[in-house]
Amino acid sequence: MPVTIREITHNDIKIIRPWLIDKDNAKWLDHFFDNDTLRDEQIALFFFFKYKKIFLVLYKNIPVGIVGLNSIDHVNRSAELWSLLGERAYRKKGIIKSAQYQILKKAFYELHVHSITAWVVDGNVMKTGLEKLNFKTIGRQRECHLIDGVLKDRILFDMVKEDFDEIHRELSGLGT
């Protein structure tokens, strides 16, 4: 699949900003992004913090989304995964799954992370994608994410290196 990731640059913020503040996207993310007055400088501060690695997702060299690691802790060898497919025309093509796989590979084999967490708002289709990548459901944070006036649960996931090694053996033979 022609999906690649590369670390974002300051020039990418103009591409990424509309995806992040789009109401249909922002509602699934951290509420920091649910703000159409969010300035490029604020996004840059969020993205270029030293405990983060954020990558632009390219499909056939077209920017379509972002994938990142937050809260990278080199002492405890842990991080949190998040992603967003910003261009709706590219949904349901496996692009984000491929990008997540690539960043997980970087996290486990280059950054030497051992444990990665992730969360999705209950009802978000990304839940299935995390499960396909071998993330394990570890719990539910109840009524902590407000969407359209309704408090929804977050489904919590984690993965350790051995879980990734298992899926990596399966997927590496598929050219993912």
WONORDA-V599017 format. One record per residue. RES is the residue in three letters. SS is DSSP state (h for helix, s for strand, l for the rest). PSI is psi in whole degrees, -180 to 180 (NA if undefined). Layout:
# WONORDA-V599017
RES&SS&PSI / RES&SS&PSI
This chain:
# WONORDA-V599017
MET&l&136 / PRO&l&50 / VAL&s&128 / THR&s&162 / ILE&s&148 / ARG&s&150 / GLU&s&140 / ILE&l&158 / THR&l&171 / HIS&h&-33 / ASN&h&-25 / ASP&h&-18 / ILE&h&-36 / LYS&h&-30 / ILE&h&-43 / ILE&h&-37 / ARG&h&-49 / PRO&h&-33 / TRP&h&-44 / LEU&h&-38 / ILE&h&-6 / ASP&l&126 / LYS&h&-38 / ASP&h&-25 / ASN&h&-48 / ALA&h&-31 / LYS&l&-23 / TRP&l&-10 / LEU&l&-178 / ASP&l&141 / HIS&h&-9 / PHE&h&-36 / PHE&h&-11 / ASP&l&65 / ASN&l&102 / ASP&l&-4 / THR&l&7 / LEU&l&126 / ARG&l&157 / ASP&h&-38 / GLU&h&-38 / GLN&h&-42 / ILE&h&-42 / ALA&h&-44 / LEU&h&-40 / PHE&h&-46 / PHE&h&-33 / PHE&l&20 / PHE&l&143 / LYS&l&-17 / TYR&l&23 / LYS&l&152 / LYS&s&115 / ILE&s&135 / PHE&s&142 / LEU&s&135 / VAL&s&126 / LEU&s&134 / TYR&s&115 / LYS&l&41 / ASN&l&14 / ILE&s&125 / PRO&s&124 / VAL&s&-12 / GLY&s&-171 / ILE&s&153 / VAL&s&142 / GLY&s&166 / LEU&s&128 / ASN&s&164 / SER&s&43 / ILE&s&122 / ASP&s&104 / HIS&l&-24 / VAL&l&-52 / ASN&l&-1 / ARG&l&51 / SER&s&163 / ALA&s&171 / GLU&s&132 / LEU&s&142 / TRP&s&160 / SER&s&164 / LEU&s&126 / LEU&s&107 / GLY&l&-32 / GLU&l&107 / ARG&h&-29 / ALA&h&-15 / TYR&h&12 / ARG&l&156 / LYS&l&34 / LYS&l&1 / GLY&l&13 / ILE&h&-48 / ILE&h&-39 / LYS&h&-44 / SER&h&-43 / ALA&h&-41 / GLN&h&-43 / TYR&h&-45 / GLN&h&-41 / ILE&h&-33 / LEU&h&-40 / LYS&h&-45 / LYS&h&-44 / ALA&h&-49 / PHE&h&-37 / TYR&h&-23 / GLU&l&-43 / LEU&l&-10 / HIS&l&37 / VAL&l&149 / HIS&l&-30 / SER&s&133 / ILE&s&133 / THR&s&163 / ALA&s&161 / TRP&s&153 / VAL&s&149 / VAL&s&137 / ASP&l&128 / GLY&l&-10 / ASN&l&136 / VAL&l&-15 / MET&h&-18 / LYS&h&-46 / THR&h&-40 / GLY&h&-42 / LEU&h&-41 / GLU&h&-38 / LYS&h&-26 / LEU&l&5 / ASN&l&19 / PHE&l&147 / LYS&s&136 / THR&s&127 / ILE&s&-5 / GLY&s&-169 / ARG&s&128 / GLN&s&112 / ARG&s&137 / GLU&s&54 / CYS&s&5 / HIS&s&113 / LEU&s&121 / ILE&s&123 / ASP&l&42 / GLY&l&3 / VAL&s&129 / LEU&s&124 / LYS&s&159 / ASP&s&156 / ARG&s&135 / ILE&s&128 / LEU&s&139 / PHE&s&159 / ASP&s&166 / MET&s&138 / VAL&s&168 / LYS&h&-39 / GLU&h&-37 / ASP&h&-42 / PHE&h&-41 / ASP&h&-40 / GLU&h&-49 / ILE&h&-31 / HIS&h&-41 / ARG&h&-40 / GLU&h&-49 / LEU&h&-28 / SER&h&-25 / GLY&l&-11 / LEU&l&0 / GLY&l&19 / THR&l&NA
